[in-house]
Amino acid sequence: MPLTMASQGEINSIKSIRGKDETKRFLENLGFVIGSKVTVISEIGGNMIVNVKDARVAIDKGMASRIIV
């Protein structure tokens, strides 16, 4: 399921990342790599704050929908 459907506070593992190579590289630079753990902290106005690799990152729902957990 896409990260946008994950529940707040639930720890998920990243299974795959969809999109163009540029998008995949951008997300990998933020810490979203296959096998890493990601937790949704909150959703505010179409953006998501997630915890990945001990860092909080804000991404929009478009990017979050490309991350499959």
Residue pairs with C-beta under 8 A, 6 or more apart in sequence:
1 68
1 69
2 64
2 65
2 66
2 67
2 68
2 69
3 12
3 38
3 40
3 48
3 50
3 64
3 65
3 67
3 68
3 69
4 48
4 61
4 64
4 65
6 12
6 38
6 40
6 69
7 40
8 40
8 41
8 42
8 43
9 39
9 40
9 41
10 39
10 40
11 37
11 38
11 39
12 37
12 38
12 39
12 69
13 35
13 36
13 37
13 38
13 69
14 32
14 33
14 34
14 35
14 36
14 37
14 38
14 67
14 68
14 69
15 34
15 68
15 69
16 34
16 68
17 23
17 24
17 27
17 28
17 32
17 34
17 66
17 67
17 68
18 66
18 68
19 27
19 66
23 63
23 66
27 63
27 66
27 67
30 52
30 57
30 59
31 52
31 53
31 55
31 57
32 38
32 52
32 67
36 52
36 53
37 52
38 50
38 51
38 52
38 67
38 69
39 50
39 51
39 52
40 48
40 49
40 50
41 48
41 49
41 50
41 51
41 56
42 48
42 49
43 49
46 60
46 61
47 58
47 59
47 60
47 61
48 58
48 59
48 60
48 61
48 64
49 56
49 57
49 58
50 56
50 57
50 58
50 59
50 64
51 57
